[in-house]
Amino acid sequence: DGGITQSPKYLFRKEGQNVTLSCEQNLNHDAMYWYRQDPGQGLRLIYYSQIVNDFQKGDIAEGYSVSREKKESFPLTVTSAQKNPTAFYLCASTLTGGSQPQHFGDGTRLSIL
Amino acid sequence: EDKVVQSPLSLVVHEGDTVTLNCSYEVTNFRSLLWYKQEKKAPTFLFMLTSSGIEKKSGRLSSILDKKELFSILNITATQTGDSAVYLCAVEALILGGGGADGLTFGKGTHLIIQP
């Protein structure tokens, strides 16, 4: 079945450690997005990518990095520079060039040890 | 700065009641307004609205957009316990300096609880 797969579901980070969250889609979507969701808050955009080998910062990119080497994959690295990384991270994708809704993965919950 | 405001932030009703959730917005370069339902995990898509005054329906859910007054409502009739969730409103707009990309700005969501 087509969809967006995020892994792991739960992740724990030690102080000073970088961690990478995986996002894979087999929907042949061009655009991919990373959001962060905090309790009682809406989703906030971290990074997005419209095509392979290109990505742009969103509203809260500091302390995060991404890559887009393949169309299907858009991993997010939470670096040690992100001082408050505990949150629910959601990956989304959509087709470009037309009005299509973004579809979401099941998310990764990141906590600090 | 683009802004999306949902109200109420939380709502508790009894099964069978009808509820109306509100979403107002201020964005530049509006493309569409979307409603999502979020239970424990991924937000699931409900509606995408681009034109004013045209109601979209799916079973007991319906939604309408007013582009003049800059708001949308989501109605749920004959509510069931399975409707309990956070309902997210998002507005899609052109990202300035984003190379033609569209981005979503989300409201904080309405946490709906349906009591048996």
Interface residues (C-beta under 8 A of the other chain):
Chain A: I4 A31 Y33 Y35 G40 Q41 G42 L43 R44 L45 Y48 Q50 D54 Q56 G58 L90 T96 S99 P101 Q102 H103 F104 G105 D106 G107
Chain B: V4 L9 R31 S32 L34 Y36 K41 A42 P43 T44 F45 M48 T50 L88 A90 E92 I95 G98 G99 G100 A101 G103 L104 T105 F106 G107 K108 G109
